[in-house]
C-alpha cells in the first residue's frame, strides 16, 4: 500500500471559493474514504488551495509527509497556477483527477491545470470520471501502483559487475543518464570481487547448499568435465559471494558481465543469477534480487520495474528463435531463468523437481551447470526498455507461455540449445511486427497483465512507450 497525497484545488475568487467550499470538500472526502478503504495512507492538504500561499503550503505538506505520489483533485474550476505552485514542492508522480460534477467546470480546471504542467515540462497522468465506477477506480489504483514503483526506484543503487559485455551497446548506459531519468545510482564493481569473495565463503555453508541441490533439484547431470561437484560448489560459492556483496554495498539490483572473463577462467554465473532472481535459495525464502546476465543494465532496470509491479520474479531471456511450425517464439538463454518459472510457484518444492542442471556447452571453457527448465504455462506481459537516439522508450507486449507434449517439448528445445532454459511464447502480435519493433536481443516477462501499469510508469517518468 502507498502513502498518497491529495490536494483539491479551488477558485481564486474568495466569494466563489467560499460558496463552493462544502461541495468541493465533499468530493475530496469521497476520494479520501475510498483510498483509505483500499488500504492506502492518505495525506490531505489543510485546505483547498485558493491563493498562492495556500497552494505553496499544500505542496510543502506533501513534501514534508514524503508521499509516494500526489493526486491533484478538481471538482470545480480551479486557477491553474495554484497547481504549478503546488508542484514545486509536492512529490510526484502526479495524477490530475477530474470528478463528475457537470454543473461546475471541474474538467475545465483539470485540463487547464494539467496543460500548465505540460508547459513547464512536468510529467503527469489524467483521469476524468466518477470514482464510484469500477473502470475509473481501476485507473486510479493502477496509477498508485505505477507511481509507487517509480518512487521506489529513486535512491536505489545498481551494481554493475564487469561492464559492457561482448560489445553490446544496448546493455550499457552512463550513470548520469540513470541518475537524471530514474534517480538510480550505478556502482561499478570488478568481477574479481566475485572470485575473491567466493573463496572466503565457509565450506560448511557451501556443502549444505550443495546437498540441498542434490536433494531437491530434479536431476544433476555430471559429465566429469564441464560439470563436476567441485564446479557446482564453485557456482554456489559465487551465488553467496554476489549476495554478500549486494548486502555489504547496499545494492538493490545488479548485473554480472560473466563473458568472457568468468566463463573462460572461473565458472559460469548461471546458478548465481537464477537463485538471485528466485524468491528462495538454499537457506529458505528470501526477497528476489534482480540480477541480469551480461551486465545488461536496461534489462536489469526493466526487470526491477516489473518485479515491483508484479511482486514476482522476472524472466530474463534471449529472443532466440521463431518456430514457424509451432507459431511460438523460443525465449532461451544460457541459464539465467529463475527456477520460479519452472512451476510459477513461490515454493521451491513445486519448482526444483522440474529443474535439471546440465553441463555447459562449448561456449564456456570454465564450465558450470546451466539451470534448465521449461517455463510454466500462463498469460504473460513482456517488456523491454530501449533507447532511440539516446532517448528511452519501452516496448510492451502480451503473450502466453505454452507447453506441448513431452516429445514435442524436447524436440523443439533440441533445435536450439537443449541444455538451456526455455520459455515457449505465443505472441499477441505477428512475428514480423515484433522483429521490426523490438529494441534488442533480451526480453523480460512476468505472469499476468501489467500493460496499463507499465504504460503509467513510462508516462510518470516522461518516457515513451509502444504496445507491440
Secondary structure, 3 states (H helix, E strand, C coil): CCEEEEEECCCCCHHHHHHHHHHHHHHHHHHHHHHHHCCCEEEECCCCCCCHHHHHHHHHHHHHHCCCEEEEEECCCCCHHHHHHHCCCCCCCEEEEECCCCCCCHHHHHHHHHHHHHHCCCCCEEEECCCCCHHHHHHHHHHHHHHHHHHHHCCCEEEEECCCCCCCHHHCCCHHHHHHHCCCEEEEECCHHHHHHHCCCCHHHHHHHHHHHHHHCCEECCCCCCCCHHHHHHHHHHHHHHHHHHHHCCCCEEEECCCCHHHHHCCCCHHHHHHHHCCEECCEECCCCCEEECCCHHHHHHHHHHHHHHCCCCEEEEEEEEECCCCEEEEEECCCCCCHHHHCCCCHHHHHHHCEEEECCCCCCCCCEEEECECCCEEEEEEEEEEECCEEEEEEEEEEEECCCHHHHHHHHHHHCCCCEEEEEEECCCHHHHHHHCCCCEEEEEECCCHHHHHHHHHHHCCEEEEC
